[in-house]
Each structure stands twice: as structure tokens, then as C-alpha cells.
């Protein structure tokens, strides 16, 4: 992922910085304090980068190679939880302790790639994130720059396709940014926070 693209994405996330910003003991950057969600909740969580040994460790845990585009993202941020967890990008979870800072760690990438793998998934597919609204998953495969979305439990049907990881993240961050007000409150809670299925217009259009 190009550093300029990530810089542009951070600028969108930082629109909620006036609500408050801090750093967790894990090193995670917490942007936009949203006490209406929970007393210590933050709108966006961005994590410290991973080094090559840690990415290799993650591949062992996931039991498959991680596509290059996502490895490059992990070297910038070890996943991310964005827009009050509406969009999740998974990474290497280094602790499962039940302390407050456990909430400042990414969802484990290996979970959806091992014991919660959607039915019918080809072996080379890597699930790297998804949406809290319906549990749908984002995936890539080595040698294919595209990103795809599928249902939580089934590999098919393909719900969305983006030309690249960078294009997906930029599009989704900009789309979701329009769904929330300056306090981090969802403007229309009756409309799904997932992207419209390809070829299907948003509700009300």
C-alpha cells in the first residue's frame, strides 16, 4: 500500500480527532472518543506496524501465505478497527488477557482462516477483515490484486469486488465517513453499514 494512500485515509479518520485522541499501552492509536458507545470507547483504532518476523508468524498461524498487498498494509498497521468497529481489518493478536487494553488489539487474522473458515473456501484464499453489521468477510488470494466480499459462513456468492486492497480501503473509509456525524453517531441507523451489493443500488435509490 502506498504511503500517500494511507496518509489520505488517516486524514479522513482524523476528522474525529477533536473528540479526543490517545495512545494505548499496546501502542495503538485511538482516534475519536465516543462515550455514547462506552465510557472508554474510541471511533477508530489503528495499530503499530508489524515487522517481517511477525508477518511470518501470522502466516504460520493462518496456515497460508498472506497476499503481498495485505502484508504491505500490515507493515504500516497491524490491522485496524474503524468507525466503531463497523469495518475490521485483522492482524496479529499478541495477547488474549482480559485486561482493558485487550480491546486495543486487532481481531486475530487466523480465526477466519482456520476454525471459522467459510464453507467452500479454496485453500489459497485469505480472509483478512470484514463488517460487524452482518459478519461478511473480505478476502484476497496470492497473485490476484482484487479484494472480494462474501457472506460470513459461505464462500459464495461474491457480494462485492474491488480492483485492489488500496482501492477497497480508500472507497470504504470514504463511504463510511459519510454515514456518521461529527460526534461519531450513525446518521441513518436503518440503512446497513455494509457496502451495497455490486449492481444493487442503496436503499431508497
C-alpha positions in Angstrom: 0.0 0.0 0.0 1.4 3.4 -0.9 2.3 5.6 2.0 0.4 8.6 0.4 -2.8 6.5 0.2 -2.5 5.6 3.9 -1.8 9.3 4.7 -5.0 10.3 2.9 -7.0 7.6 4.7 -5.7 8.8 8.1 -6.8 12.4 7.2 -10.3 11.1 6.9 -10.1 9.2 10.2 -8.6 12.3 11.9 -11.9 14.2 11.3 -12.9 12.7 14.6 -9.7 13.7 16.4 -11.4 16.7 18.1 -13.4 14.2 20.1 -10.2 13.2 21.8 -7.2 11.1 20.9 -4.8 8.9 23.0 -2.4 6.0 22.8 -2.9 2.7 24.5 -0.2 0.8 26.3 -0.2 -1.6 23.3 0.9 1.3 21.1 -2.5 1.5 19.4 -3.6 5.0 18.3 -7.1 5.7 19.5 -8.9 8.4 17.5 -12.2 10.0 18.5 -13.5 9.3 22.0 -17.2 8.2 21.7 -18.6 7.8 25.2 -22.1 7.3 23.9 -20.8 3.9 22.8 -19.0 3.0 26.0 -17.1 5.2 28.6 -13.7 4.3 27.2 -14.7 3.6 23.5 -12.9 5.2 20.6 -14.2 5.6 17.0 -11.0 4.4 15.2 -8.2 2.1 16.4 -5.0 2.0 14.4 -2.2 -0.3 15.4 1.6 -0.4 15.4 3.2 -1.9 12.3 4.4 -5.4 12.1 7.9 -6.4 11.2 8.8 -9.3 8.8 9.2 -11.9 11.6 5.8 -11.1 12.9 4.2 -11.3 9.5 5.8 -14.6 9.0 4.4 -15.7 12.4 1.0 -14.6 11.3 1.3 -16.7 8.1 2.1 -19.7 10.2 -1.0 -19.1 12.4 -3.2 -18.6 9.4 -1.7 -21.7 7.8 -1.3 -20.0 4.4 0.7 -17.1 2.7 -0.7 -13.6 3.1 -1.2 -11.7 -0.2 1.5 -9.1 -0.8 -0.9 -6.2 -0.7 -2.1 -7.1 2.8 1.4 -7.8 4.0 2.4 -4.3 2.9 -0.5 -2.9 4.9 0.5 -4.9 8.0 3.9 -3.3 7.8 2.1 0.0 8.2 -0.6 -1.0 10.7 -1.3 -4.3 12.3 -4.9 -4.2 11.2 -7.5 -1.6 12.2 -10.9 -1.2 13.8 -12.7 1.6 12.1 -16.0 3.5 12.5 -16.9 2.0 15.9 -15.9 -1.5 14.6 -18.1 -1.3 11.5 -15.0 -2.1 9.4 -12.4 -4.6 10.7 -9.0 -5.3 9.3 -7.4 -8.2 11.2 -3.9 -8.8 12.3 -1.6 -10.4 14.8 -3.3 -10.5 18.2 -0.4 -10.7 20.7 -2.5 -11.2 23.9 -5.8 -12.7 25.0 -5.7 -11.3 28.5 -8.9 -9.9 29.9 -7.5 -6.6 30.8 -8.8 -3.2 29.4 -6.0 -3.0 26.8 -7.2 -6.3 25.2 -9.8 -4.1 23.4 -6.9 -2.2 21.9 -5.7 -5.2 19.9 -6.8 -6.3 16.4 -9.0 -9.3 15.7 -6.9 -12.3 15.1 -6.4 -12.9 11.3 -6.0 -16.7 11.8 -9.6 -17.1 13.2 -11.4 -16.9 9.9 -8.6 -18.8 8.1 -8.7 -21.9 10.3 -11.6 -23.0 12.5 -14.1 -20.3 11.3 -13.3 -20.6 7.6 -16.4 -20.1 5.4 -17.8 -23.3 3.7 -16.4 -23.9 0.2 -13.4 -21.6 0.6 -10.4 -22.6 -1.7 -7.2 -23.3 0.2 -5.3 -20.3 -1.1 -7.9 -17.7 -0.1 -7.0 -15.5 2.8 -9.8 -13.8 4.9 -8.4 -10.6 6.3 -11.3 -8.5 7.6 -15.0 -7.8 7.4 -18.0 -6.0 8.7 -19.7 -6.2 12.1 -23.1 -5.5 10.6 -23.6 -8.9 9.1 -20.3 -10.7 9.7 -19.5 -10.7 6.0 -15.8 -11.2 5.2 -13.2 -9.6 3.0 -10.7 -11.9 1.2 -7.8 -12.0 -1.2 -5.6 -14.6 -2.8 -2.0 -14.6 -3.8 -1.4 -13.4 -7.4 -4.7 -11.6 -7.6 -4.8 -7.9 -6.6 -8.5 -7.8 -6.2 -10.5 -7.8 -3.0 -13.8 -9.6 -2.6 -16.6 -9.7 0.0 -18.5 -12.9 0.8 -21.1 -13.9 3.4 -19.9 -14.8 6.9 -20.4 -18.6 6.6 -20.3 -19.3 2.8 -17.6 -18.5 0.3 -20.2 -17.8 -2.4 -21.9 -15.6 -3.6 -19.4 -12.8 -4.2 -21.1 -9.7 -2.8 -18.5 -7.1 -3.8 -15.3 -6.8 -5.8 -12.7 -4.0 -5.7 -9.7 -3.7 -8.0 -7.1 -3.7 -5.2 -6.7 -3.5 -1.4 -5.8 0.1 -1.6 -8.9 0.9 -3.7 -11.1 -1.0 -1.3 -9.8 0.7 1.8 -10.0 4.2 0.3 -13.5 3.6 -1.0 -14.8 2.1 2.2 -13.3 4.7 4.5 -14.8 7.5 2.4 -18.2 5.8 2.1 -18.4 5.1 5.9 -17.2 8.6 6.7 -20.5 9.9 5.2 -22.6 7.7 7.4 -21.6 9.3 10.7 -21.9 12.8 12.1 -19.1 14.7 13.8 -19.9 13.0 17.2 -19.4 9.6 15.7 -23.2 8.8 15.7 -24.7 6.9 12.8 -26.8 9.3 10.8 -29.3 6.6 9.5 -29.3 3.5 11.7 -31.9 1.9 9.4 -29.5 1.5 6.5 -26.9 -1.2 6.6 -23.3 -0.1 7.1 -22.1 -2.7 4.7 -21.4 -1.7 1.0 -24.3 -2.1 -1.4 -24.0 -5.4 -3.2 -22.4 -4.9 -6.6 -25.1 -4.0 -9.1 -27.7 -3.3 -6.4 -28.4 0.4 -5.6 -28.5 1.6 -2.0 -31.9 1.5 -0.2 -34.1 4.5 -1.2 -32.5 4.9 -4.7 
